[in-house]
């Protein structure tokens, strides 16, 4: 989107491959991802937004030392 937004993909989205840069991955907390993915939304095609704000309270950055 060439902006400051980001989104988390909950399932395979092959149509996005090669079109957007992936910059991270979830390594734990999949139950939280499932909970966020199950909230009620506006359900309008590409403008499918949560009815209630979903807030990230904390993150942990793990460096790849591989």
Secondary structure as GFF3:
##gff-version 3
##sequence-region A 1 66
A	DSSP	three_ten_helix	14	16	.	.	.	ID=ss1
A	DSSP	alpha_helix	30	37	.	.	.	ID=ss2
A	DSSP	three_ten_helix	45	47	.	.	.	ID=ss3
###
